[in-house]
């Protein structure tokens, strides 16, 4: 394990030890012009919230390094962590950082492009049940694939997954290697939310609006499979759908009040923070902020339409969100109630202050240091981040007195 210290004053990042050439003061991220400069927010505060005025010193400790494109992490109730690597490996890390060999018994994954083994979660009763849930890109033949969710029981030795069964399969499968979505989060009723992507290409992205498919949706299922009780009744819609009209949701978390919040990737600009409500349409690809990667407008270039929901907040330029957690720990008292989001392209840990359903402030930490793939909060209140890349790491953040 290694340890570094960072001094963060507002958005300024300074190494407390020896400075490297990259250790420079970060500029105000709100000073960067948007890609879609012709667009206007629907309401005040929907984008570019005030930068949080904050001075904090952080200690960074690497718990595990050398991970191959890690994607998901969850803390085990008895201590330690369960981690996925996109190429298809799931591993255990003990509290001291010792990493297990890959767990046997997982189904085949399609690890091309953005696919592979994705998110992983356990529940509070893991010590007695040993049950694990995970999502992945499932090969379907002929080059097609789709997001799937499986569950299994981890053997007492931690070496193998047993009683494995697939409890959700996204339909239809598509020949694509992009936009699987795939965060997993349990709600207070014990149902499992699964976020999906719309597979990116021009033809399948239209299916985000088709409630007879599960592309570009939030679905809510029973942990043993099938739609969960209490889902909305959407005319012509599949019973597992919670909300629709999404692009590529890679962040999801339950707020202290029990509500689901998500963040999805936009195109070039237009990353969205939403509080998905049952049965509602969040617009993609009919309305969106941002623009196509070519610089052309998405569709007709609309950002608002009757019957389609506005995001609570959006980013342009993007942060490329992945991983999310509400902070309710004791270690960072000033952060309580904030939402923490990993930034891939933004290479930062993003913190939003949310009051009365609106974003009142934003801060970014460790800016420029790493692509952050997942965020979790440890039982003792430390913030855990999982960094992306061929040599990723699980890193613990805590205040440095």
C-alpha positions as CSV (number, residue, x, y, z in Angstrom):
1,X,0.0,0.0,0.0
2,X,1.2,3.5,-0.7
3,X,0.2,6.9,0.6
4,X,0.2,10.4,-0.8
5,X,-1.2,13.7,0.4
6,X,-3.1,16.2,-1.6
7,X,-4.0,19.8,-0.6
8,X,-7.2,21.0,-2.1
9,X,-8.2,24.7,-1.7
10,X,-11.3,25.1,-3.7
11,X,-10.2,23.4,-6.9
12,X,-6.4,23.9,-6.4
13,X,-4.5,20.7,-6.1
14,X,-1.0,20.7,-4.7
15,X,1.1,17.7,-3.7
16,X,2.2,18.0,0.0
17,X,5.3,16.0,-0.8
18,X,7.6,16.5,-3.8
19,X,5.9,18.4,-6.7
20,X,5.9,16.8,-10.1
21,X,5.5,18.9,-13.4
22,X,1.8,17.9,-13.5
23,X,1.2,19.2,-10.0
24,X,-0.2,22.6,-11.0
25,X,-3.1,24.7,-9.8
26,X,-6.3,23.6,-11.5
27,X,-8.3,26.3,-13.2
28,X,-12.0,27.0,-12.5
29,X,-13.8,24.3,-14.4
30,X,-16.7,26.7,-15.0
31,X,-14.4,28.8,-17.1
32,X,-14.2,26.2,-19.9
33,X,-16.7,27.1,-22.6
34,X,-19.5,24.7,-23.5
35,X,-19.4,22.6,-26.7
36,X,-23.1,23.5,-27.5
37,X,-22.7,27.3,-26.9
38,X,-26.0,27.9,-28.6
39,X,-28.0,26.1,-25.9
40,X,-29.6,27.6,-22.8
41,X,-30.5,25.8,-19.6
42,X,-34.2,25.4,-18.9
43,X,-33.9,27.0,-15.4
44,X,-31.3,28.8,-13.3
45,X,-28.8,26.5,-11.7
46,X,-29.3,23.6,-14.1
47,X,-25.7,23.8,-15.2
48,X,-22.4,25.4,-14.0
49,X,-23.3,25.6,-10.3
50,X,-21.1,27.9,-8.2
51,X,-17.8,26.4,-7.3
52,X,-17.7,25.3,-3.7
53,X,-15.4,27.5,-1.6
54,X,-13.6,24.8,0.4
55,X,-10.2,24.2,1.9
56,X,-9.4,20.5,2.7
57,X,-6.3,18.4,3.0
58,X,-6.8,14.8,1.9
59,X,-4.7,11.7,2.5
60,X,-4.7,9.1,-0.3
61,X,-3.9,5.5,0.4
62,X,-3.7,2.9,-2.4
63,X,-5.3,-0.3,-1.0
64,X,-4.9,-2.4,-4.2
65,X,-3.1,-1.6,-7.4
66,X,-2.3,-3.4,-10.7
67,X,-6.0,-4.0,-11.5
68,X,-6.8,-4.6,-15.2
69,X,-9.5,-2.1,-16.2
70,X,-11.5,-2.4,-12.9
71,X,-15.2,-1.4,-13.3
72,X,-17.1,-2.1,-10.1
73,X,-16.4,-2.3,-6.4
74,X,-18.5,-3.0,-3.3
75,X,-17.4,-3.3,0.4
76,X,-18.2,-6.6,2.0
77,X,-20.1,-6.3,5.4
78,X,-17.4,-8.3,7.2
79,X,-14.6,-6.2,5.8
80,X,-12.7,-6.2,2.5
81,X,-13.9,-5.6,-1.0
82,X,-15.2,-7.4,-4.1
83,X,-13.9,-6.0,-7.4
84,X,-14.6,-6.6,-11.1
85,X,-12.1,-6.3,-13.9
86,X,-13.7,-5.7,-17.3
87,X,-11.8,-8.6,-19.0
88,X,-13.9,-11.0,-17.0
89,X,-12.2,-11.4,-13.6
90,X,-13.9,-10.9,-10.2
91,X,-11.6,-10.7,-7.2
92,X,-11.7,-10.3,-3.4
93,X,-9.4,-7.8,-1.6
94,X,-9.0,-8.1,2.1
95,X,-8.8,-5.0,4.4
96,X,-5.0,-5.0,4.1
97,X,-5.2,-5.1,0.3
98,X,-4.2,-8.7,-0.4
99,X,-5.9,-9.6,-3.7
100,X,-7.3,-13.0,-4.5
101,X,-7.0,-14.9,-7.7
102,X,-10.0,-14.6,-10.1
103,X,-13.2,-16.3,-8.8
104,X,-14.2,-19.3,-10.8
105,X,-17.7,-20.1,-12.1
106,X,-18.7,-16.8,-13.7
107,X,-20.4,-16.8,-17.1
108,X,-18.7,-15.8,-20.3
109,X,-18.4,-12.1,-21.0
110,X,-17.9,-10.1,-24.2
111,X,-15.1,-7.9,-23.3
112,X,-14.7,-6.1,-26.7
113,X,-14.9,-2.3,-26.6
114,X,-16.8,-1.0,-23.6
115,X,-18.1,-4.5,-22.7
116,X,-17.0,-7.1,-20.2
117,X,-17.6,-7.7,-16.6
118,X,-19.1,-4.6,-15.1
119,X,-20.8,-3.7,-11.8
120,X,-21.0,-5.8,-8.6
121,X,-23.1,-5.5,-5.4
122,X,-23.8,-7.4,-2.2
123,X,-26.4,-6.8,0.5
124,X,-26.0,-6.4,4.2
125,X,-26.7,-10.1,4.8
126,X,-23.8,-11.3,2.7
127,X,-22.0,-12.9,5.6
128,X,-24.8,-15.4,6.1
129,X,-26.0,-15.7,2.4
130,X,-22.7,-15.2,0.5
131,X,-24.9,-14.0,-2.4
132,X,-23.5,-11.6,-5.0
133,X,-25.1,-9.8,-8.0
134,X,-23.1,-8.6,-11.0
135,X,-23.7,-7.2,-14.5
136,X,-21.9,-7.9,-17.7
137,X,-21.9,-7.8,-21.5
138,X,-23.4,-11.2,-22.4
139,X,-22.5,-12.7,-25.9
140,X,-25.6,-13.7,-27.8
141,X,-24.0,-15.1,-31.0
142,X,-23.3,-13.6,-34.4
143,X,-21.3,-10.7,-32.8
144,X,-24.4,-9.5,-30.9
145,X,-24.4,-8.9,-27.2
146,X,-26.4,-7.2,-24.5
147,X,-26.3,-6.2,-20.8
148,X,-27.2,-9.0,-18.5
149,X,-27.3,-9.4,-14.7
150,X,-26.5,-12.7,-12.8
151,X,-26.5,-13.7,-9.2
152,X,-24.6,-16.5,-7.4
153,X,-23.4,-17.7,-4.1
154,X,-19.7,-17.3,-3.3
155,X,-18.1,-20.4,-1.8
156,X,-16.9,-20.2,1.8
157,X,-13.3,-20.2,0.5
158,X,-14.0,-17.3,-1.8
159,X,-12.6,-19.2,-4.7
160,X,-15.8,-20.0,-6.8
161,X,-19.2,-18.7,-7.6
162,X,-21.9,-21.4,-7.2
163,X,-25.7,-21.5,-8.0
164,X,-25.2,-19.0,-10.8
165,X,-28.3,-17.9,-12.7
166,X,-29.0,-15.0,-15.0
167,X,-31.9,-12.8,-13.7
168,X,-32.0,-10.1,-16.4
169,X,-31.3,-10.0,-20.1
170,X,-31.5,-6.7,-22.0
171,X,-33.6,-7.0,-25.2
172,X,-32.9,-6.8,-28.0
173,X,-29.3,-7.8,-28.3
174,X,-27.3,-5.7,-30.7
175,X,-24.0,-5.9,-32.7
176,X,-22.3,-3.1,-30.9
177,X,-19.4,-2.8,-28.4
178,X,-20.7,0.4,-26.7
179,X,-23.1,1.8,-24.1
180,X,-24.0,-1.0,-21.7
181,X,-24.9,1.2,-18.8
182,X,-25.0,-1.2,-16.0
183,X,-24.9,0.2,-12.5
184,X,-26.7,-1.9,-9.9
185,X,-28.3,-0.6,-6.7
186,X,-30.8,-2.0,-4.2
187,X,-33.7,0.2,-3.0
188,X,-35.2,0.2,0.5
189,X,-37.9,-2.4,-0.6
190,X,-35.2,-4.8,-1.6
191,X,-35.7,-4.4,-5.4
192,X,-32.7,-4.2,-7.7
193,X,-32.4,-1.2,-10.0
194,X,-30.4,-1.9,-13.2
195,X,-29.3,0.9,-15.6
196,X,-28.9,0.1,-19.2
197,X,-27.4,1.8,-22.3
198,X,-28.9,2.3,-25.7
199,X,-25.9,0.7,-27.5
200,X,-24.8,4.0,-29.1
201,X,-25.4,3.5,-32.8
202,X,-28.0,5.6,-34.6
203,X,-30.5,2.8,-35.1
204,X,-30.6,1.3,-31.6
205,X,-30.4,4.6,-29.8
206,X,-34.0,5.3,-31.1
207,X,-35.1,2.3,-29.0
208,X,-34.5,4.3,-25.8
209,X,-37.9,5.7,-26.6
210,X,-39.4,2.3,-27.2
211,X,-40.9,0.9,-24.0
212,X,-41.2,-2.6,-25.6
213,X,-37.4,-2.8,-25.2
214,X,-34.9,-2.4,-22.4
215,X,-32.4,-0.3,-24.3
216,X,-31.7,3.1,-22.6
217,X,-33.8,2.3,-19.5
218,X,-33.8,2.1,-15.8
219,X,-35.3,-1.3,-14.9
220,X,-36.4,-2.5,-11.5
221,X,-36.4,-6.2,-10.9
222,X,-36.8,-8.8,-8.2
223,X,-33.3,-9.9,-6.9
224,X,-34.3,-13.5,-8.0
225,X,-35.5,-12.3,-11.4
226,X,-38.6,-10.9,-13.0
227,X,-40.2,-7.4,-12.5
228,X,-40.3,-6.0,-9.0
229,X,-43.6,-5.3,-7.3
230,X,-44.7,-1.7,-7.4
231,X,-43.3,-0.8,-10.8
232,X,-45.2,1.7,-12.9
233,X,-47.7,0.6,-15.5
234,X,-46.5,2.1,-18.8
235,X,-48.9,1.7,-21.7
236,X,-47.4,-0.9,-24.0
237,X,-44.4,-1.1,-21.8
238,X,-42.4,-4.0,-20.3
239,X,-43.3,-4.5,-16.6
240,X,-39.6,-4.2,-15.4
241,X,-39.2,-0.7,-16.8
242,X,-38.9,2.1,-14.2
243,X,-38.0,5.0,-16.5
244,X,-36.9,5.5,-20.1
245,X,-35.3,7.8,-22.7
246,X,-31.8,7.5,-21.2
247,X,-28.5,7.3,-23.1
248,X,-25.8,5.5,-21.2
249,X,-26.3,5.4,-17.4
250,X,-23.1,4.5,-15.5
251,X,-23.9,6.1,-12.2
252,X,-26.7,5.3,-9.8
253,X,-27.2,5.6,-6.0
254,X,-30.0,5.7,-3.4
255,X,-30.3,9.1,-1.6
256,X,-30.8,9.3,2.2
257,X,-34.5,9.8,1.6
258,X,-34.7,6.5,-0.4
259,X,-34.9,8.1,-3.9
260,X,-32.9,6.8,-6.8
261,X,-30.5,9.3,-8.5
262,X,-28.6,8.6,-11.7
263,X,-26.0,10.2,-13.9
264,X,-25.8,9.3,-17.6
265,X,-23.3,10.0,-20.3
266,X,-24.3,12.7,-22.8
267,X,-22.8,13.0,-26.3
268,X,-20.3,15.9,-26.6
269,X,-21.7,17.8,-23.7
270,X,-25.0,16.9,-22.0
271,X,-24.0,14.5,-19.1
272,X,-27.2,14.4,-17.0
273,X,-28.0,14.1,-13.3
274,X,-31.5,12.8,-12.9
275,X,-33.9,11.7,-10.2
276,X,-35.8,9.1,-12.3
277,X,-39.5,9.0,-11.4
278,X,-41.6,5.9,-12.2
279,X,-42.9,5.8,-15.8
280,X,-41.4,9.1,-17.0
281,X,-39.5,9.8,-20.2
282,X,-36.1,11.5,-19.9
283,X,-35.9,12.4,-23.6
284,X,-33.0,10.8,-25.3
285,X,-32.4,11.0,-28.3
286,X,-35.3,13.4,-29.0
287,X,-34.1,16.1,-26.6
288,X,-30.6,16.5,-25.1
289,X,-28.0,19.0,-24.1
290,X,-24.7,18.9,-25.9
291,X,-24.1,17.9,-29.5
292,X,-22.8,15.0,-31.6
293,X,-19.1,14.2,-31.7
294,X,-19.0,15.6,-35.2
295,X,-20.2,18.9,-33.9
296,X,-23.6,18.5,-35.6
297,X,-26.8,18.8,-33.6
298,X,-28.4,15.7,-32.1
299,X,-31.6,15.1,-34.1
300,X,-33.4,18.4,-34.4
301,X,-31.2,20.0,-31.8
302,X,-34.1,20.2,-29.2
303,X,-33.4,20.5,-25.5
304,X,-37.0,20.7,-24.3
305,X,-40.3,19.0,-25.3
306,X,-43.7,18.5,-23.6
307,X,-43.9,15.1,-21.9
308,X,-40.2,14.7,-21.5
309,X,-38.3,15.4,-18.3
310,X,-35.5,17.9,-17.8
311,X,-32.3,16.8,-16.0
312,X,-31.8,18.2,-12.5
313,X,-28.3,19.2,-13.7
314,X,-26.1,18.8,-16.8
315,X,-22.5,19.3,-17.7
316,X,-21.1,20.7,-20.9
317,X,-18.2,20.0,-21.3
318,X,-18.8,16.5,-20.0
319,X,-17.3,14.9,-16.9
320,X,-18.0,11.4,-18.4
321,X,-19.6,10.0,-15.2
322,X,-19.1,6.6,-13.7
323,X,-19.9,5.5,-10.2
324,X,-21.8,7.5,-7.6
325,X,-22.5,7.5,-3.9
326,X,-24.3,9.8,-1.4
327,X,-22.0,10.7,1.5
328,X,-23.5,10.1,5.0
329,X,-20.3,9.2,6.9
330,X,-18.7,10.8,9.8
331,X,-15.2,11.3,8.4
332,X,-16.1,14.3,6.2
333,X,-18.8,16.1,8.2
334,X,-19.0,19.0,5.7
335,X,-19.7,16.5,2.9
336,X,-22.8,14.9,4.5
337,X,-25.7,14.9,2.2
338,X,-23.5,15.5,-0.9
339,X,-23.3,13.2,-3.9
340,X,-19.9,12.0,-5.1
341,X,-19.5,11.1,-8.7
342,X,-16.5,9.6,-10.6
343,X,-15.3,11.5,-13.6
344,X,-13.6,9.6,-16.5
345,X,-12.9,12.3,-19.0
346,X,-13.1,14.8,-16.2
347,X,-10.5,12.9,-14.3
348,X,-11.9,14.0,-11.0
349,X,-14.0,13.1,-8.0
350,X,-17.0,15.4,-8.4
351,X,-19.0,16.6,-5.4
352,X,-22.4,18.2,-5.7
353,X,-24.4,19.9,-2.9
354,X,-28.1,19.2,-3.5
355,X,-30.7,21.2,-1.6
356,X,-34.5,21.1,-2.3
357,X,-33.9,18.9,-5.3
358,X,-31.5,21.3,-7.0
359,X,-27.7,21.5,-7.3
360,X,-26.4,24.4,-5.2
361,X,-22.6,23.9,-5.6
362,X,-20.0,21.8,-7.3
363,X,-16.4,20.9,-6.4
364,X,-13.8,18.7,-8.1
365,X,-11.0,16.8,-6.3
366,X,-7.8,15.1,-7.5
367,X,-8.5,16.8,-10.9
368,X,-6.3,15.5,-13.6
369,X,-4.9,12.7,-11.5
370,X,-6.8,9.7,-12.8
371,X,-10.0,8.5,-14.6
372,X,-12.4,7.5,-11.7
373,X,-14.5,4.5,-12.6
374,X,-16.4,3.9,-9.3
375,X,-17.1,5.6,-6.0
376,X,-18.1,4.0,-2.7
377,X,-18.1,5.0,1.0
378,X,-16.5,2.7,3.5
379,X,-18.1,1.7,6.7
380,X,-15.8,4.0,8.6
381,X,-16.7,7.0,6.4
382,X,-13.6,7.0,4.1
383,X,-14.3,7.6,0.5
384,X,-13.1,4.8,-1.8
385,X,-12.4,5.4,-5.5
386,X,-11.6,2.9,-8.2
387,X,-9.4,4.2,-11.0
388,X,-9.7,3.1,-14.6
389,X,-7.0,1.8,-16.8
390,X,-4.8,-1.2,-17.6
391,X,-3.2,-0.7,-14.1
392,X,-6.1,0.6,-12.0
393,X,-6.3,0.9,-8.3
394,X,-8.6,1.0,-5.3
395,X,-7.7,4.1,-3.3
396,X,-8.9,5.3,0.1
397,X,-9.4,9.0,0.7
398,X,-9.7,10.5,4.2
399,X,-9.0,13.9,5.8
400,X,-5.4,14.5,6.8
401,X,-5.4,16.1,10.2
